[in-house]
Amino acid sequence: MGAISMTVVRRRARLRRALLAIGLGLAALLVLSVFWLFLSRALAIAHLRAQLEQLEERREQLLAERAHLEELLRRKDDPAWIEYLARKELGLILPGEEKWIVVEEGR
């Protein structure tokens, strides 16, 4: 009977070691899972912050463009502005003025 009880003791010891190994494995898996979750969330937050920064830059550009367009809209009925655009964009001149076009010979 002594041999049988030693076998039982050994089996129980092996069982305890196996359960301990399984428990440690599960604990390690839990720690790794929490670490992975933290890392993935940190990367997602960093990505979202970069996107937010890009969107804020784009917003500033659009606000500047809007201010420029509003300024052009305010000027639309200003006779001096209309004359400026007619001269610059269309090349128009007032009656009695002469327009000179300088042509350089090919170099």
C-alpha positions in Angstrom: 0.0 0.0 0.0 3.0 2.3 0.5 3.7 2.1 -3.2 0.2 3.0 -4.1 0.1 6.0 -1.8 3.4 7.3 -3.3 1.9 7.0 -6.8 -1.2 8.9 -5.6 1.1 11.6 -4.1 3.1 11.8 -7.3 0.0 12.1 -9.4 -1.4 14.8 -7.1 1.9 16.7 -7.3 1.9 16.4 -11.1 -1.7 17.6 -11.2 -0.8 20.6 -9.0 2.1 21.4 -11.2 -0.1 21.1 -14.3 -2.8 23.3 -12.8 -0.1 25.8 -11.7 1.3 25.9 -15.2 -2.2 26.3 -16.7 -3.0 29.1 -14.2 0.3 30.9 -14.9 -0.3 30.5 -18.6 -3.8 32.0 -18.3 -2.4 34.8 -16.1 0.2 35.5 -18.8 -2.4 35.4 -21.5 -4.5 37.9 -19.5 -1.6 40.3 -19.0 -0.7 40.1 -22.7 -4.3 40.7 -23.7 -4.5 43.8 -21.5 -1.2 45.0 -22.8 -2.4 44.4 -26.4 -5.7 46.2 -25.7 -3.8 49.2 -24.2 -1.3 49.3 -27.1 -4.0 49.1 -29.8 -6.1 51.9 -28.1 -3.0 54.1 -27.7 -2.2 53.6 -31.4 -5.8 54.4 -32.4 -5.8 57.5 -30.2 -2.5 58.7 -31.8 -4.0 58.1 -35.3 -7.2 60.1 -34.4 -5.1 62.9 -33.0 -3.1 63.1 -36.3 -6.4 63.2 -38.2 -7.8 65.9 -35.9 -4.7 68.0 -36.5 -5.1 67.6 -40.3 -8.7 68.5 -40.1 -7.9 71.6 -38.0 -5.3 72.7 -40.6 -7.9 72.2 -43.4 -10.5 74.2 -41.4 -8.0 77.1 -41.1 -7.4 77.0 -44.8 -11.1 77.0 -45.6 -11.7 79.8 -43.2 -9.0 81.9 -44.9 -10.5 81.1 -48.3 -13.9 82.0 -47.1 -12.7 85.4 -45.8 -11.0 86.0 -49.2 -14.2 85.2 -51.0 -16.3 87.4 -48.7 -13.9 90.3 -49.4 -14.3 89.7 -53.2 -18.0 89.7 -52.7 -17.9 93.0 -50.8 -15.9 94.5 -53.6 -18.2 93.4 -56.5 -20.0 96.7 -56.8 -17.0 98.9 -56.2 -16.3 100.9 -59.4 -12.6 101.1 -58.7 -12.4 97.3 -58.2 -14.4 96.7 -61.4 -12.0 99.0 -63.4 -9.0 97.2 -61.9 -10.3 93.8 -62.9 -11.2 95.0 -66.4 -7.7 96.3 -66.9 -5.9 93.4 -65.4 -8.0 90.4 -66.4 -9.5 91.6 -69.7 -6.8 94.0 -70.8 -9.4 96.8 -71.4 -8.4 100.5 -71.6 -10.4 103.7 -71.3 -11.3 105.7 -74.4 -8.4 107.9 -75.4 -5.7 105.7 -73.8 -3.1 103.8 -75.7 -2.1 100.3 -74.9 1.5 99.3 -75.5 2.5 95.7 -75.9 6.2 95.1 -75.7 7.4 92.1 -77.6 10.9 90.9 -77.1 12.6 89.2 -80.0 13.5 85.5 -79.4 16.6 84.9 -77.4 
